[in-house]
Amino acid sequence: MPARRHAEQLDRMRPRAGKVVQDGTAAISTDGTFAANSDAKVPTEKAVKTYVDTAGGAWTVTSPTVTASSGTFTTVSCSLRYKLIGKTAIFTATVTITNAGTASGNILFNMPFTPTVTHAGGGKEVATLGHQCNWQITSAQMIIAKYDNTSIIATGRVVVITGTIETT
């Protein structure tokens, strides 16, 4: 094969950075929300980056009501931050027990979404003793216990859990 012909074939096989899509039926879309949900539009690089950077929207912050499996807290609060991306929920919750009162057993609160199946994960008490803890969610109820499934509830404790679950 002559060298020139070989070079021309290699040149045709090389990828072309920045080449324009040549399809008479495809339209270019700059919509970073992909609102059209179309098979007839090709998104620009900037539209794809915008979509990926904002997938699922902003993180939502809420304060669910916290209870115990036994007794009553005098003062407790929870800051729940989560992001939904399709059917995936990414979350972190911080439960601050200012005064445990008569509360004992597990920490309980409802999540604003429902898992497809029972999920479980871990966390840590970060203000006093640093105990590891575990969480389990069935239906929409979050259940938190110490690593050995005893109570993690005590005055002055701050429990942080994080996780990713599949939602309905």
C-alpha positions in Angstrom: 0.0 0.0 0.0 1.5 3.4 -0.9 2.5 5.5 2.1 0.2 8.3 1.1 -2.9 6.1 0.9 -2.0 4.6 4.2 -1.7 8.0 5.8 -5.1 9.1 4.4 -6.7 6.0 5.9 -5.1 6.6 9.3 -6.2 10.3 9.1 -9.8 9.2 8.5 -9.7 6.9 11.6 -8.4 9.6 13.9 -11.0 11.1 16.3 -12.0 14.7 15.5 -12.2 16.8 18.6 -14.8 19.5 18.3 -16.4 18.0 15.2 -20.0 19.0 14.6 -22.7 16.2 14.6 -23.8 15.9 11.0 -27.4 14.6 11.2 -30.2 16.4 9.4 -32.8 15.2 11.9 -31.0 16.1 15.2 -31.3 19.5 16.7 -28.8 21.0 19.2 -30.2 21.7 22.7 -28.6 24.0 25.2 -31.2 23.2 27.9 -29.3 22.0 31.1 -32.5 20.7 32.6 -33.3 18.3 29.7 -36.9 19.3 30.1 -37.8 18.3 26.5 -36.9 14.6 27.3 -36.3 14.3 23.5 -34.7 11.7 21.4 -34.5 14.2 18.6 -32.2 16.7 20.3 -28.4 16.5 21.1 -27.3 18.4 24.2 -24.3 20.6 24.1 -21.3 19.9 26.4 -22.3 22.9 28.6 -25.9 21.6 28.9 -24.7 18.2 30.0 -22.3 19.8 32.6 -25.2 21.9 33.9 -27.4 18.9 34.2 -24.8 16.8 36.1 -23.8 19.7 38.4 -27.4 20.3 39.4 -28.8 16.7 39.2 -31.4 16.2 41.8 -31.5 19.9 42.6 -30.2 21.5 45.8 -29.9 19.6 49.1 -33.1 19.8 51.2 -32.8 20.6 54.9 -35.5 19.6 57.3 -36.0 19.1 61.0 -38.0 15.9 61.7 -39.5 15.2 65.1 -37.3 12.9 67.2 -38.7 10.4 69.7 -37.3 7.4 71.6 -38.5 3.8 71.6 -39.1 4.3 75.4 -39.6 7.4 77.5 -39.5 11.0 76.4 -36.8 13.5 75.5 -36.8 16.8 77.3 -34.8 18.5 74.6 -33.7 17.0 71.3 -33.4 18.2 67.7 -32.5 16.7 64.4 -31.1 18.3 61.2 -31.7 16.1 58.2 -30.0 17.0 54.9 -30.9 15.0 51.8 -30.7 15.0 48.1 -32.9 13.0 45.8 -31.5 11.9 42.4 -34.1 9.8 40.6 -34.9 7.0 43.1 -31.7 7.5 45.1 -31.7 9.4 48.4 -28.4 10.6 49.8 -28.7 11.8 53.4 -27.0 12.9 56.5 -28.8 13.4 59.8 -27.4 15.0 63.0 -29.4 14.3 66.2 -28.5 16.6 69.1 -29.6 15.4 72.6 -29.5 18.4 74.8 -31.5 16.8 77.7 -32.4 13.1 77.4 -35.1 13.3 80.0 -36.6 9.8 80.4 -35.8 8.7 76.8 -34.0 5.4 76.3 -33.8 2.7 73.7 -33.5 3.7 70.1 -33.6 7.1 68.5 -36.6 7.3 66.1 -37.7 9.8 63.4 -39.5 9.7 60.1 -37.7 10.3 56.8 -39.5 12.3 54.1 -39.1 9.4 51.6 -39.8 5.7 51.7 -37.2 3.1 50.9 -37.9 0.2 48.5 -36.6 -2.3 51.0 -35.0 -2.3 54.5 -31.7 -0.5 54.4 -29.0 -0.2 57.2 -25.8 1.7 57.7 -23.6 3.4 60.3 -22.7 6.6 62.1 -21.0 8.0 65.1 -21.6 9.9 68.3 -19.3 12.9 67.9 -19.7 15.0 71.1 -18.8 12.8 74.1 -17.6 9.2 73.9 -17.3 8.7 70.1 -19.4 5.5 70.0 -20.1 3.9 66.7 -23.8 3.5 65.9 -26.0 1.8 63.4 -29.2 2.8 61.7 -32.0 0.9 60.0 -34.8 2.3 57.9 -38.0 0.3 57.2 -41.0 2.0 55.8 -40.1 5.7 56.4 -39.0 5.3 60.1 -35.3 5.7 60.9 -34.1 3.7 63.9 -30.7 4.5 65.5 -28.9 2.4 68.1 -25.4 2.1 69.5 -23.0 -0.4 67.7 -24.0 -3.2 70.0 -27.8 -2.4 69.6 -28.0 -0.9 73.1 -29.2 2.7 73.6 -27.0 5.5 72.4 -29.3 8.0 74.1 -27.7 10.2 76.8 -27.7 14.0 77.6 -25.0 15.9 75.7 -24.7 13.4 72.8 -24.6 14.3 69.2 -25.3 11.4 66.8 -24.4 11.7 63.0 -25.5 9.2 60.4 -25.1 9.2 56.7 -26.3 6.9 54.0 -27.6 6.3 50.5 -30.8 4.3 49.9 -33.1 3.4 47.0 -36.5 5.0 47.4 -39.9 4.2 45.9 
